[in-house]
Amino acid sequence: MTVKYKTVITKAGAIKLAAATVPNGKKVNFTAMAVGDGGGTLPVPDPNQTKLVKEVWRHALNKISQDKKNKNYVVAELLIPPETGGFWMRELGLYDDTGTLIAVGNIAESYKPALAEGSGRAQTVRMVIMVSDIESVELTIDTSTVMATQDYVDDKLAEHEQSRRHPDATLTAKGFTQLSSATDSESESVAATPKAVKAAYDLASGKYTAQDATTAQKGIVQLSSATDSTSESVAATSKAVKAAYDLAKGKYTAQDATTAQKGIVQLSSATDSASEALAATPKAVKAANDNASGRVPSGRKINGRALSADISITAQDIFNGQTVGIGNAEDLNAYTTPGLYYQPANAQAQTGKNYPEAMAGSLEVYKHAGITQVYRVYNNSRSYIRTLYSGTWSAWAKQYDAANKPTAGEVGALPVTGGTVTGNATVNGTLSVGNGRRFEISSQNSSTANGSLLLWGNADRPTVLEFKDTTGYHFYSQRNKDGSVSFSFNGVSSFAGGVTSSGEFVSRSANGFRIAYGSYGAFWRNDGGSLYLLVTNSGDSLGTFNSLRPFTVSLATGDVTMNKLALANYANFDARYYTKAQSDAGYMAKTGAYTKAESDARFQPKGNYTPTGTAYTKAESDGRFQLKGSYTPTGTAYTKAESDARFQKINSASKAANGWYKDANTGMIFQWGVVSSSVTGNVNITFPTAFPSACVNVQNTIIRKVNDGAQNNWTYVTSFTKTGASVGSDGHGVYWYAVGY
């Protein structure tokens, strides 16, 4: 069965109790308790609470003590006097001397009447919480605020009767004394036993020499049980006196009294007797007189009805006969007595003060911790409500219904005709704009990060429309200071169709304008000294270039080098070059050629060389340039040190039934959970996550089943480590809460 009523330690309370257990930690001083009505329903205690749902009364504690059986139980007691009341009690809150809510619980719903309502009682409310270390709690109370309960007085009397805390008897004051049978002691602080008295008496009796008693003097006298003696030298025994008394009683012939004659009568204190043979005592007469004084006079009426028989009170008796009219120029602030009132005239309302509308209507006044007024306009369903608390009236709040619907502005909404949203807005669905063809913004909720469309600008970049996710921008469109527009892509751009430009295509990479089709890739490369047409290896169309250099242009001289030239048409070359026959006829045989040794000594091997002075050496380049990559301009992003100093770390948590919460800045970890177990005794808990350094506090609350009178309050904590704890359970399981770091 689910536990309906329980008490939990708040997060703020757990932190304070945990802090109190460390060396030199400040003890938690419980000082006050509050009761609330839960806003009209039974609330469920929440460790995140910092106050009651709806507090109705708060007062200093009447008693704070340690439970006699369970040493780690703290019992806080609040006494609500008879004259305080007029509210429902559904929730309790325990506060320390700083006003922090340490524990919160719910209780069975109960109405606390005020004495002025015709019924009153002193109500005692107790809250029991369990702490791991009783030394962390200050068990003191302000005695100037304490009121004694009947139970308290009875307990103190019983305690006093069983105690030995009484003063010793002296010659001038009563008290406890020790008995002594000594007959030679001179002590004035002990009392003689009958044994000592007898010893003294026997001693005195053997030495007594006093004279006999007579009718003229005191002395020793002999006892006699005779009833017919005329001696004046002996004394009658109790036996002789009884015999004479019995004889006299047996001869008494006086008659009993009746309503017709005098005589002997027996007294009686009964107030419900019909006897005519007994006489009433003063006690019976007083009881009858008090009863008569409390009776309602026979001429008294209710709503014009005589009290000769039972009267059935109907709603008409209250709403018709007991409503009070509101006069001209009246101030509604003055109407604080609970009841029903009415304003019959618009003119009188217009001259009055503090009306929600200057219209005739009805006024309802209710009492609680303060005062509530409800005003209803006479000719429609409009109604208003306000409250008086701590001497201050709230503003009239209009009550809405089907006939009096609020405007968008009255409830802080955006009208359907349009408006401005100030702040962030979240749409769980698709945002659609347009009358015919619509522009939509939506999310399929399948990405690993959030995306956004951002409009911003600065002095150097007047307008930037940026599309980004949480790790950086994807691309942006930028309006430059000269009015032109630039696009920037943070990565590779793919186009399903062609790209047409009325301006230049600018690539700031050495490689550009790649054609990847089939098995090969071809692209232009500008290495700063030459322009190359390069190709890739087969099957690697997007890879790097191979060793072939089919076409090269020197950027310094404009010279063109082609690796191989195969012309299909020589028409433009025949006039400029000799044929083989012409060349053989015009030139000598190859006799003046370099030997291999001469050629190797004179020339370097063929290859791609950068002329001296036209390129940086590696050392010069490393000293002059940074590595390629994406960089954030100076001043537009925080450094790591600036970010660490400006922002706190992100906290994390598991919201499961057995979960945890970690404060990334302080390192504190709070864990909670429930153990369902039929074990009576110790049960083991394994924390959802181990504490890295230490567990400093564990709280344990048993799951109590309704009407299970045999269940014990085994909410003790046996031990705990960084990974778990051993706690007490009584057959239904426990709720637990742990704090560490």
C-alpha positions in Angstrom: 0.0 0.0 0.0 1.3 3.5 -0.9 2.4 5.7 2.0 0.0 8.6 2.1 1.4 10.6 5.1 5.1 11.2 5.5 7.8 13.7 6.5 10.9 14.4 4.3 14.1 16.5 4.9 14.3 19.4 2.5 17.5 19.8 0.4 18.3 23.0 2.4 17.7 21.0 5.6 19.9 18.1 4.4 22.8 20.5 3.6 22.5 22.1 7.0 22.3 18.8 8.9 25.3 17.5 6.8 27.3 20.6 7.6 26.6 20.3 11.3 28.3 16.8 11.4 31.7 18.0 10.3 34.2 19.1 13.0 33.3 22.5 14.5 30.1 22.5 12.3 27.2 24.8 13.4 24.4 22.8 15.1 20.9 23.1 13.6 18.6 24.9 16.1 14.9 24.1 15.5 12.8 27.0 16.8 9.4 27.1 15.0 6.8 25.0 13.3 4.1 26.1 10.8 0.8 24.5 9.7 -0.9 25.0 6.4 -4.0 24.0 4.5 -2.2 22.8 1.4 -4.2 25.2 -0.8 -7.3 23.1 -0.2 -5.9 19.7 -1.1 -3.6 17.2 0.7 -0.1 18.1 -0.6 2.8 15.6 -1.2 6.0 16.7 0.6 8.8 17.6 -1.8 12.5 17.9 -0.8 12.8 21.0 -3.1 10.2 23.0 -1.0 11.4 26.2 0.7 8.0 27.0 2.2 4.6 25.4 2.7 2.0 25.4 -0.1 -0.2 27.7 1.9 0.8 28.5 5.5 -2.0 29.5 7.9 -0.3 29.7 11.3 3.3 29.6 12.7 4.5 29.7 16.3 7.6 28.9 18.4 8.0 25.3 19.3 6.5 24.2 22.6 8.9 21.3 23.1 12.0 19.8 21.3 13.3 16.5 22.6 15.1 13.3 21.8 13.0 10.2 21.5 13.4 7.9 24.6 13.5 4.7 22.5 15.2 5.8 19.3 18.1 8.0 20.1 18.5 9.5 16.6 14.9 10.6 16.5 14.1 14.3 17.2 10.5 15.0 18.3 9.3 18.6 17.7 6.0 19.7 19.4 3.8 22.6 18.5 0.8 23.6 20.8 -2.1 25.5 19.1 -4.2 27.1 21.9 -8.0 26.9 21.9 -8.5 30.6 20.9 -6.5 30.0 17.7 -8.1 28.3 14.7 -10.6 28.7 11.9 -8.5 26.8 9.4 -7.8 23.3 8.0 -4.5 21.5 8.7 -3.0 19.3 5.9 0.8 20.2 6.0 3.6 20.9 8.6 6.9 22.7 8.3 9.8 22.7 10.7 12.1 25.8 10.7 15.4 26.6 12.2 16.5 29.9 13.9 17.4 31.4 10.4 14.0 30.8 9.0 15.1 27.9 6.8 12.6 25.1 6.1 14.4 22.0 7.4 11.6 19.4 7.1 8.1 19.2 5.5 5.3 16.7 6.0 1.7 16.1 5.4 -0.9 15.0 8.0 -4.4 13.6 8.0 -6.8 16.5 7.1 -8.3 18.1 10.3 -10.2 21.3 11.0 -8.9 23.4 13.9 -11.8 25.5 15.2 -11.3 28.8 17.0 -12.9 29.2 20.4 -15.0 32.1 19.0 -16.7 29.6 16.7 -18.4 27.9 19.6 -15.9 25.0 19.9 -12.3 25.0 20.9 -9.5 22.7 21.9 -5.9 22.8 22.5 -4.3 21.0 19.6 -0.8 19.4 19.9 1.0 18.7 16.7 4.2 16.6 16.7 6.8 16.1 13.9 9.4 13.3 14.2 12.5 13.4 12.0 15.5 11.1 12.0 19.1 12.4 12.0 22.3 10.4 11.7 24.0 12.3 14.5 21.9 13.7 17.4 24.8 16.0 18.3 24.2 18.0 15.1 20.9 19.3 16.6 20.5 21.9 19.3 17.8 20.6 21.7 17.0 23.8 23.5 13.7 25.8 23.7 12.8 29.4 24.7 10.9 28.7 27.9 9.2 32.1 27.8 7.1 30.8 24.9 6.2 27.3 26.3 2.7 26.4 27.3 2.1 23.3 29.5 -0.1 20.6 28.0 -2.2 18.2 30.1 0.0 15.3 29.1 3.0 17.4 30.1 1.6 18.1 33.6 0.5 14.5 34.1 4.0 13.2 33.1 5.7 15.7 35.4 3.5 14.6 38.3 4.2 10.9 37.6 7.8 11.7 37.3 7.8 13.6 40.6 6.0 10.7 42.4 8.7 8.3 41.3 11.6 10.6 42.0 13.7 11.2 45.1 14.1 14.9 44.4 12.6 16.1 47.7 14.3 18.1 50.5 15.3 16.4 53.8 13.2 17.1 56.8 14.5 19.6 59.4 13.2 20.9 62.7 11.5 23.8 60.7 10.4 22.2 57.5 8.8 18.9 56.3 10.7 16.5 54.0 12.3 13.1 53.6 13.9 11.7 56.7 15.8 8.5 57.6 14.5 6.2 60.4 16.7 5.2 63.3 16.1 2.6 66.1 18.9 4.1 68.3 17.9 5.1 71.9 21.1 7.0 72.7 21.4 9.3 69.6 21.3 13.1 69.8 20.7 13.5 66.1 18.0 16.0 64.9 18.1 14.8 61.3 16.7 11.2 61.7 13.3 9.9 63.0 12.7 7.3 65.7 11.2 4.0 64.8 8.4 2.4 66.8 11.1 0.0 68.1 13.1 2.9 69.6 9.9 4.5 71.0 8.9 1.2 72.6 12.3 0.7 74.2 12.1 4.2 75.6 8.5 3.6 76.8 9.4 0.4 78.5 12.3 2.0 80.2 10.1 4.9 81.4 7.2 2.5 82.4 9.5 0.7 84.8 10.6 3.9 86.4 7.2 5.7 86.4 6.0 6.9 89.9 3.3 9.3 88.9 0.0 9.6 91.0 -3.4 8.1 90.0 -5.8 10.1 87.9 -8.9 11.6 89.6 -11.7 13.9 88.5 -9.5 16.8 89.8 -6.0 15.9 88.5 -4.2 14.0 85.7 -2.5 10.7 86.4 -2.4 7.0 85.8 -5.9 5.4 85.1 -7.2 1.9 84.8 -9.5 1.0 81.9 -12.9 -0.7 82.3 -15.3 -2.3 79.9 -18.2 -2.2 82.3 -21.4 -0.5 81.2 -23.1 -0.4 84.6 -20.3 1.0 86.8 -20.6 4.4 88.6 -16.8 4.5 89.4 -15.0 7.8 88.8 -11.5 6.3 89.1 -11.5 4.1 86.0 -11.7 5.0 82.3 -14.2 3.4 79.8 -12.7 1.3 77.0 -13.8 1.6 73.3 -15.8 -1.6 73.9 -17.9 0.0 76.7 -18.5 3.1 74.5 -19.6 0.9 71.6 -22.0 -1.1 73.7 -23.6 2.1 75.1 -23.8 3.5 71.5 -25.5 0.4 70.1 -28.0 0.4 73.0 -28.9 4.0 72.3 -29.2 3.5 68.6 -31.5 0.5 69.0 -33.9 2.4 71.1 -34.2 5.4 68.7 -37.8 5.7 67.6 -37.8 9.0 65.5 -40.0 8.8 62.4 -38.8 9.4 58.8 -39.7 12.7 57.2 -42.4 12.7 54.4 -44.1 15.5 52.4 -46.7 15.5 55.1 -44.6 15.4 58.3 -41.2 16.3 59.8 -38.7 13.6 60.6 -35.3 12.0 59.8 -34.3 12.4 56.1 -31.4 11.1 54.0 -29.4 13.6 51.8 -28.9 13.1 48.0 -26.8 15.0 45.4 -28.6 13.4 42.5 -30.1 15.9 39.9 -32.2 13.3 38.0 -34.0 11.6 40.9 -37.9 11.6 41.3 -37.8 10.5 45.0 -40.0 12.3 47.6 -38.2 10.6 50.5 -34.7 12.2 50.1 -33.5 15.8 50.7 -31.3 17.6 48.2 -27.8 18.7 49.2 -26.5 22.2 48.4 -24.5 20.5 45.6 -27.6 19.3 43.9 -29.3 22.7 44.3 -26.3 24.4 42.8 -26.2 22.1 39.8 -29.9 22.6 39.1 -29.5 26.4 39.4 -26.6 26.4 37.0 -28.5 24.4 34.6 -31.5 26.7 34.8 -29.2 29.8 34.3 -27.9 28.4 31.1 -31.3 27.7 29.5 -32.6 30.0 26.8 -35.5 32.2 27.9 -38.9 30.9 26.6 -39.5 34.2 24.8 -36.4 33.9 22.7 -36.8 33.5 18.9 -34.7 32.6 15.9 -35.5 34.5 12.6 -38.9 35.2 14.2 -39.6 31.6 15.1 -40.4 30.7 18.7 -38.2 28.1 20.5 -41.2 26.0 21.4 -40.1 23.2 19.0 -37.1 22.2 16.8 -36.2 24.6 14.1 -34.9 23.6 10.7 -32.5 26.3 9.3 -32.6 26.6 5.5 -30.4 28.5 3.1 -33.2 31.1 2.8 -32.8 31.9 6.5 -29.2 32.9 5.9 -29.2 34.3 2.4 -32.5 36.3 2.8 -33.0 37.1 6.4 -29.3 37.5 7.4 -27.9 39.5 4.5 -26.8 43.0 5.5 -27.3 46.0 3.2 -24.5 48.4 2.3 -25.3 52.0 2.7 -24.5 55.1 0.7 -20.9 56.3 0.4 -19.6 53.2 2.2 -16.0 52.0 2.0 -15.7 48.3 1.3 -12.4 48.2 3.2 -14.4 48.5 6.4 -16.4 45.2 5.7 -14.2 42.6 7.4 -16.8 40.7 9.4 -17.6 37.4 7.8 -21.1 37.4 6.3 -23.3 38.2 3.3 -23.8 41.9 2.2 -25.6 43.6 -0.7 -25.5 47.0 -2.4 -29.0 47.7 -3.8 -28.2 50.9 -5.8 -25.7 51.9 -8.5 -25.8 55.4 -7.2 -24.7 54.3 -3.7 -21.9 52.2 -5.2 -20.7 55.2 -7.2 -20.4 57.3 -4.1 -18.6 54.5 -2.2 -15.0 53.6 -2.1 -12.9 50.5 -3.1 -15.6 48.9 -5.3 -14.2 46.8 -8.2 -17.0 48.4 -10.4 -19.3 51.2 -9.4 -22.3 48.9 -9.8 -24.9 47.4 -7.4 -24.2 43.8 -6.4 -23.5 41.4 -3.6 -20.5 41.1 -1.3 -19.3 37.9 0.4 -16.7 38.1 3.3 -14.7 35.1 4.4 -12.2 34.7 7.2 -9.0 32.7 7.1 -5.5 33.8 8.0 -6.7 37.1 6.8 -9.9 38.3 5.0 -11.3 37.4 1.5 -13.9 39.5 -0.2 -15.9 38.4 -3.3 -18.0 41.0 -5.1 -20.6 40.0 -7.8 -22.1 42.6 -10.1 -25.9 42.5 -10.0 -26.9 42.4 -13.7 -24.3 40.0 -15.2 -21.9 37.2 -14.1 -18.9 39.4 -13.5 -17.2 38.8 -10.2 -14.1 40.0 -8.4 -12.0 38.8 -5.5 -9.4 40.3 -3.2 -7.7 39.5 0.2 -6.6 41.4 3.3 -3.5 40.1 5.0 -1.2 41.8 7.5 -3.1 45.1 7.1 -2.8 45.3 3.3 -5.6 44.8 0.8 -4.6 43.2 -2.5 -6.0 44.6 -5.8 -9.3 43.3 -7.0 -8.8 40.3 -9.3 -11.4 39.7 -12.0 -12.8 36.2 -12.1 -13.2 34.8 -15.6 -15.9 32.4 -16.9 -17.6 31.5 -20.2 -19.4 34.8 -20.3 -16.4 36.9 -19.2 -13.4 35.6 -21.1 -10.0 37.4 -20.5 -8.3 39.3 -23.3 -4.9 38.2 -24.4 -3.3 41.2 -22.7 -5.0 40.4 -19.4 -3.4 37.0 -19.2 -0.1 38.0 -20.8 -0.8 36.2 -24.1 -0.2 37.2 -27.7 -3.4 38.2 -29.6 -4.2 36.3 -32.8 -4.0 39.6 -34.6 -0.3 39.8 -33.9 2.0 41.4 -31.4 5.5 41.4 -30.0 7.0 38.6 -27.8 9.5 40.0 -25.3 11.9 37.3 -24.4 12.5 33.7 -25.7 9.7 31.6 -27.2 9.5 27.9 -27.6 7.2 26.2 -30.2 6.7 22.4 -29.7 5.8 21.8 -33.4 6.1 23.7 -36.6 6.3 27.6 -36.9 4.4 28.5 -40.0 4.3 32.0 -41.6 2.3 33.2 -44.6 -1.2 33.5 -45.9 -1.0 31.3 -49.0 2.4 29.7 -49.6 3.9 29.3 -46.1 7.4 29.5 -44.8 7.9 26.9 -42.1 10.5 26.3 -39.4 10.4 22.9 -37.7 12.6 20.3 -36.1 12.4 16.5 -36.5 14.1 16.2 -33.0 16.6 13.7 -34.4 19.8 15.8 -34.5 22.6 15.6 -31.9 22.6 19.4 -31.3 20.3 22.4 -31.3 20.3 24.7 -34.4 19.6 28.4 -34.7 19.2 31.2 -37.3 20.9 34.3 -35.9 20.8 37.9 -37.1 23.7 40.1 -35.9 26.2 42.8 -37.0 29.0 45.1 -36.0 30.9 48.1 -37.3 32.9 45.9 -39.8 30.1 43.6 -40.7 26.8 45.6 -40.7 24.5 42.7 -41.3 25.1 39.0 -40.8 22.5 36.3 -41.2 24.1 33.2 -39.6 22.9 29.6 -39.5 24.6 27.6 -36.7 24.4 24.8 -34.1 25.8 24.6 -30.6 29.4 23.8 -31.9 29.7 26.7 -34.3 28.3 28.2 -37.6 27.6 26.2 -40.7 27.3 29.2 -43.1 26.4 32.9 -43.1 25.3 35.6 -45.5 27.0 38.9 -44.9 26.2 42.4 -46.1 29.5 44.3 -46.3 30.1 48.0 -45.7 30.3 48.7 -49.4 26.8 47.1 -49.8 28.0 43.9 -51.4 27.0 40.5 -50.1 29.4 37.6 -49.1 28.7 34.0 -48.3 30.9 31.9 -46.0 30.7 28.2 -45.6 32.4 26.5 -42.6 33.2 23.3 -44.5 32.7 21.6 -47.8 29.8 22.9 -49.9 27.8 20.6 -52.2 25.5 21.8 -55.1 23.2 19.4 -56.8 23.1 21.7 -59.9 25.4 24.1 -61.6 26.9 27.3 -60.1 26.8 30.5 -62.1 28.6 33.7 -61.0 28.7 37.2 -62.5 31.9 37.8 -60.5 35.1 36.0 -59.5 35.3 32.6 -57.8 38.0 33.2 -55.1 39.7 30.3 -53.4 42.2 31.1 -50.6 43.5 27.5 -50.6 46.5 26.4 -52.7 44.2 23.9 -54.4 41.0 24.9 -56.2 38.5 24.2 -58.9 38.6 20.4 -58.7 36.7 18.2 -61.2 36.0 14.8 -59.6 34.4 12.6 -62.2 35.0 8.9 -63.0 38.1 7.3 -61.5 40.3 10.4 -61.6 40.3 13.9 -60.2 41.8 17.0 -61.7 42.3 20.4 -60.2 44.4 23.6 -60.4 47.1 24.4 -57.8 48.8 27.7 -57.0 51.7 27.1 -54.7 52.8 30.7 -54.8 55.4 30.3 -57.5 53.7 28.3 -60.2 50.2 27.4 -61.4 49.7 23.6 -62.1 47.1 21.5 -63.6 47.3 18.3 -61.5 45.7 14.9 -61.5 45.0 12.2 -58.8 45.7 8.5 -58.9 42.9 6.3 -60.3 40.2 5.5 -57.8 41.1 8.5 -55.6 39.3 11.4 -57.3 39.1 13.5 -54.1 42.6 12.6 -53.0 45.9 14.4 -53.3 47.8 14.9 -56.6 50.3 12.3 -58.0 53.7 13.0 -59.6 52.4 13.9 -63.1 52.8 17.6 -64.1 50.9 17.8 -67.5 50.8 21.7 -67.5 52.8 24.3 -65.5 52.9 28.1 -65.7 55.6 30.2 -63.9 53.8 33.0 -62.1 56.9 35.1 -62.2 57.7 34.8 -66.0 54.6 33.4 -67.5 56.6 30.5 -69.1 54.5 27.5 -69.8 55.8 23.9 -69.4 53.9 21.0 -70.9 55.1 17.5 -70.0 53.9 15.9 -73.3 52.3 17.5 -76.4 50.4 15.3 -78.9 48.8 17.4 -81.6 46.1 16.1 -83.9 46.6 19.0 -86.3 50.1 20.4 -87.1 48.9 23.1 -89.5 50.0 26.0 -87.2 53.4 24.4 -86.5 54.7 23.4 -90.0 55.7 26.9 -91.0 57.7 27.3 -87.8 59.6 24.1 -87.6 62.0 22.1 -89.9 61.1 18.8 -91.2 63.4 15.9 -90.6 64.9 16.2 -94.1 65.4 19.9 -93.7 67.0 19.5 -90.3 69.4 16.8 -91.5 70.4 18.9 -94.5 70.9 22.1 -92.5 72.7 20.8 -89.4 75.8 18.8 -88.7 75.7 15.3 -87.2 75.6 15.1 -83.4 79.3 15.4 -82.7 79.3 18.4 -80.3 77.1 16.8 -77.6 78.0 16.8 -73.8 79.2 13.6 -72.3 77.2 12.2 -69.4 79.9 13.3 -66.9 79.9 16.9 -68.4 76.1 17.0 -68.4 75.9 15.8 -64.8 78.5 18.3 -63.7 76.8 21.2 -65.6 73.0 20.5 -65.1 70.8 19.4 -62.2 68.2 16.7 -62.6 64.8 17.7 -64.1 62.1 18.6 -61.6 60.0 21.5 -60.1 62.2 24.1 -58.5 61.4 27.5 -57.1 63.8 30.2 -58.1 65.9 31.6 -55.3 64.2 34.5 -53.5 60.7 33.7 -54.8 59.7 31.4 -51.9 60.1 31.3 -48.1 62.3 28.6 -46.5 60.6 26.3 -44.0 62.2 28.3 -41.1 61.0 31.6 -42.6 57.5 30.3 -43.2 57.2 28.9 -39.7 58.4 32.2 -38.2 56.0 34.3 -40.4 52.7 32.2 -40.6 50.5 30.1 -38.3 49.2 26.7 -39.2 46.1 26.5 -41.5 42.8 26.2 -39.7 39.7 28.1 -38.5 40.5 30.9 -36.0 38.2 33.2 -34.0 39.2 36.9 -34.5 40.7 38.5 -31.4 38.1 39.9 -29.0 35.1 37.9 -30.4 35.5 34.9 -28.1 36.4 34.3 -24.4 39.8 32.7 -23.7 39.7 29.5 -21.5 40.8 31.6 -18.5 38.1 34.2 -19.1 35.4 31.6 -19.6 36.4 29.7 -16.4 36.3 33.0 -14.4 33.0 34.2 -15.9 30.8 31.1 -15.9 30.0 28.3 -13.5 30.3 24.6 -14.5 27.2 22.8 -15.7 25.5 20.7 -13.0 24.2 17.2 -13.8 21.6 14.9 -12.4 19.7 11.6 -12.7 16.0 12.1 -12.2 15.2 8.4 -11.6 13.4 7.1 -8.5 16.8 6.1 -7.3 18.7 9.2 -8.6 21.3 11.8 -7.8 22.2 15.5 -8.3 25.8 16.8 -8.6 26.8 20.4 -8.0 29.7 20.8 -10.4 31.0 23.9 -8.6 31.1 22.7 -5.0 31.4 19.0 -5.7 28.5 18.2 -3.4 26.4 15.1 -4.5 22.9 14.5 -3.3 21.4 11.0 -3.8 17.9 9.5 -3.0 16.0 6.3 -3.5 13.5 3.8 -2.2 14.1 0.2 -1.1 11.1 -2.2 -1.2 11.8 -5.0 1.2 9.8 -7.4 3.5 12.8 -7.7 5.8 12.4 -6.6 9.4 15.8 -5.4 10.5 18.8 -4.2 8.4 18.6 -3.8 4.6 21.5 -2.8 2.4 21.4 0.2 0.0 23.7 0.6 -3.0 24.0 4.2 -4.1 23.1 5.0 -7.7 26.6 6.5 -8.1 29.6 6.1 -5.7 30.7 9.3 -3.8 34.3 10.1 -5.1 35.6 11.2 -1.6 33.2 10.5 1.2 29.5 10.1 2.3 28.8 12.5 5.2 25.2 12.0 6.0 22.4 9.4 5.4 18.7 9.9 6.3 16.3 7.0 6.5 12.4 7.0 6.6 10.4 3.8 6.9 7.5 3.1 4.6 4.6 2.8 7.0 1.4 1.0 6.0 -1.9 2.5 7.1 -3.4 1.0 10.3 -0.3 -1.3 10.7 -0.2 -1.0 14.5 2.4 -3.7 14.8 5.0 -1.9 12.8 8.0 -0.5 14.6 9.7 2.8 13.9 13.0 1.3 12.8 14.4 4.2 10.9 17.9 3.9 12.2 21.1 4.1 10.1 23.6 1.4 11.0 26.5 2.4 8.8 27.4 4.0 5.5 30.3 4.2 3.0 31.1 5.9 -0.3 29.1 3.2 -2.2 26.2 2.3 0.1 24.6 2.1 3.5 22.9 -0.3 6.0 19.6 1.0 7.4 16.6 -0.3 9.4 13.4 -1.5 7.8 10.2 -3.0 9.2 8.7 -5.2 6.6 7.6 -2.5 4.0 10.8 -0.9 2.9 12.3 2.6 3.3 12.9 5.9 1.6 16.5 7.1 2.0 18.5 10.3 1.3 22.4 10.6 1.3 24.8 13.6 1.0 28.5 13.5 0.1 31.2 14.7 -2.2 
